[in-house]
Amino acid sequence: MEATRREFLRGSLGVAVTSKYHGTAFWPAAGAHEVAYGSSNFGAWIEDEFGLPAFQYTCNQTTDPRAVTQVQPGVLTPTEHVHQVGNDRIIALASNYGHVRVRQDEGSPKFLNDVDPETHQFGGGLGYLTDGEEALTTCYDGSNAAFERIFGIGYYRKKVRGAKYSIDQVISAPFGDDPVLISQATLTNHSGAAVTIRWLEYWGCQPYQFSYRAAIESMTGIGTQTKLRRDLGKRFSHRIVQIDGSKGLLEAKQFEERSAQEEAAWERAKAMLRANPNGFTAPVADLRTGTEFESFDLPQTFLASLDGPVSGFSSDAAAFFGEGGPANPSGLKQHLDGKIDASEKQTGLLLERTLQLAPHQSHTVRFLYGYLPEGFALDALIAKYEKAAGSVLSESSRTWKQKGMRFDVPAEPWVKRESTWNHYYLRSSQTFDDFFGEHILNQNGFYQYTMGFQGAARDPLQHCLPFLFSDPEIVRSVMRYALKEVRDDGSLPYGIVGHGVVAPMASDNASDLPLWLLWTVSEYVLATRDIDFLDEKVPARLSSTADRTDTVHNLLERCYRHQVNDVGVGQHGTMRMKVDDWNDGLIYTWAQKAFKECVQTSESVLNSAMAAWVFDKYARMLDFVGASPSLAKELRASADQQREATRAQWNGKWFKRVWLGPTLGWLGESTLWIEPQPWAILAGATTETQTRELVRNMNNLLRQGPLGAAQMSDGPDMRDKGGTNVGTLELGAIWPSLNQTLVWALMGVDPAMAWDEWKRNSLAAHADAYPDIWYGVWSGNDSYNSPLNKRPGGAANEPYFHGTDFPVLNLHSHACSLYSATKLLGLEFTRDGLDLNLTLPLDSFRFDSPLVGVVKSNGSYEGWYAPARAGKWTVRIAIQKGSAGKFSHIEANGKRLPIQNSPNGSIEIAGTSTPSKPMRWALVKE
């Protein structure tokens, strides 16, 4: 765990790593000769020209065996590693091979430009420079040692050098909500002679939908879900027209109907599901009006030159790539032919620019690629970016640098880098769901790109929590999405697939989903003081009643009633589990012998512990608003009941996990499961003695590897079901979603352990501990295998997944670190202000966000609180015992005041704020 790994720089593209696990590091400028902690054998963290973190990817994946990941055939190939380029609507997966796939979610989630060599489809963003003799490309095939790749905030940079020429291509997503990418290429003539060169820009057209129907159909044996999804993409024909003014090409798709044999296969798949009601996938219900598993009316795509007319164009991707493929296209030897056949299948958008370059001259060409959802017009987008193209990258970078929350610890500079990076990855994961009419923070990763579903409903609600502090409009959009999902009985669907289809899964009978909505909305109102949100009227999208609308306030109460009445409690007074709680795989792993009994009688200690905390939070929010005092009283009584039910399951060492029913009994008696433990502490279900015992056992049994705590200890519950394949998934993997709650709970018990746990769950810690695993460096999975597994640090590899399928771009690897950073401050929003626990064992730090700030420097503290509504607020600060005498005074909005202590020993500072003027406070050292 404390092993040191050192490598030394060799060559301009080499990697130098001097790192001590959880030790200090630095955030070096580009070109520095030593690389920051948290780099890996795939590259190094640098600072780019905009003062932002970037990852310089240096691995030659075509020859380096460390680049190989055993993946199920699907989106990624075994040696493909991807970076995310995005804004608030569009996402592009930038490949280490040079291409990008563009994701678009209106209608149903999909790639607009698949990578399918069989049909000459190679994503997009590939560029080619030629003078008729020398040719350069930004497609990486490993043959050019002078090929650089940089994964940046909002962009992907590719730099390649040849004998006479060089290319510096940047593909970026403009900050904001526009459905476009900009590709700019700076072309340099390094020779001493004037030259005429051609630049060719390529973007593909074949869609790849993340079809859940294909996942279901694959169970009949007619093909893999990847093949079925790709076959669906091939059923679209393409019509290409020129954009006026020789600016580029506009593409539209037309779907060809499915055959009778294909529809028959779909009916067989549905029949199989009806015959297997205990499976993870449930029978397919009749589709509601306006919903569909797949989209057939796809948006138009376009490619336009922004700074000059094109000299050539073509849509014939097959002729252009020919036998040479993307690294050496056959069609590069001649000018594009102007062919834009209306019904072409192997179609691409190809534009050509002819340029004259003087000796040693550089010239930049810029292109706009995008799609046209409702509300966007081609002419307006082109006009906007013709004016702004030259400054978009720098302006977007400037905005990214200003946005979000930041956590900076001078003693460990990687913390600032990672908080900046995590905010980018989290925000750039937004897409727009036009069925619900909201932006959404899909969990992504395996769940979207492989399974093809947006879920579970709890996940976007977790992911939006960091934006409480910086971008409340994102939180509101995610909450509205969830509120529109609320059904007539107050339940939420487990997930959504396609266009508004409730995912046909047995987990749609989940027990915990309303708790996450109650938590998020209550936290939002208490944090921002936006009480008007509760009166918003929200249209129901999944109701059986046409045109039903209701206020947020009423929908929350409906969710609460569902939780206490429909979910209810079992024979032990503990909240029922039904098909699942947070742990989606528990019942399928441990209860197959008594599945129906378990669904009917199971009880979840996790649900009870979490409900005790959530109901208290909901009541506190109602107290602040001054609404529904009788409901607030009822909530506190329900919280007390769940607290007592949780306390009853203490076994002397920890809390039991779940009652599976009379046949199977309890899990968690002889094996420590982490899920309910932090919530029990947070909910006040433990005595001080129990808290200390519980933390000691979690530390000794769960925190034994270089990463965060494992989900369960090495005990009978694990071994009886996992055999030799343990320490993975719900058999004891490491889950950031669970460990963010652990950090939160530990902060009130052992701040040093909380700080250590937070660091262990970072990307930097994973890269340092497992430098030969590419995922977990700049983005990661929702869980990692523990040291008990045969592949520690890796992603799930048990038979269900047929290998590590899509182990990256999961939002838990970014959101959980950001939100739990606020808990390192002990930050809790109260009825009249906020509480802070400033006992983190650091000499100095800075937490910076528009809503809340906390700074420690030279032994003194200062901060601010800037809610949306004016008011008088009280900040209560807990400090280390015996340290109160070290401070001379407090300050409230610049006014010096004597120190005031609350009854519990914390220091109180009261002050006012307005929407334009935050409340500022200080606790000043003697």
Beta strands, then each sheet from edge to edge (+ up, - down):
strand 1: 4-7
strand 2: 17-20
strand 3: 43-47
strand 4: 53-57
strand 5: 82-86
strand 6: 91-95
strand 7: 100-104
strand 8: 110-111
strand 9: 115-116
strand 10: 121-122
strand 11: 124-130
strand 12: 135-137
strand 13: 147-152
strand 14: 155-161
strand 15: 165-172
strand 16: 180-189
strand 17: 195-204
strand 18: 208-209
strand 19: 236-243
strand 20: 248-255
strand 21: 301-305
strand 22: 312-316
strand 23: 347-357
strand 24: 362-371
strand 25: 406-408
strand 26: 431-433
strand 27: 438-440
strand 28: 453-455
strand 29: 495-497
strand 30: 501-502
strand 31: 537-539
strand 32: 549-551
strand 33: 603-604
strand 34: 658-659
strand 35: 666-667
strand 36: 828-829
strand 37: 833-837
strand 38: 845-848
strand 39: 852-857
strand 40: 860-865
strand 41: 871-878
strand 42: 887-892
strand 43: 895-897
strand 44: 900-901
strand 45: 907-913
strand 46: 919-925
sheet 1: 1+ 2-
sheet 2: 3+ 4- 13+ 14- 15+ 16- 24+ 21- 20+ 19-
sheet 3: 5+ 6- 7+ 8- 18+
sheet 4: 9+ 10-
sheet 5: 12+ 11- 17+ 23- 22+
sheet 6: 25+ 38- 39+ 40- 46+ 42- 43+
sheet 7: 26+ 27-
sheet 8: 28+ 29- 30+
sheet 9: 31+ 32-
sheet 10: 33+ 34- 35+
sheet 11: 36+ 37- 41- 45+ 44-
end
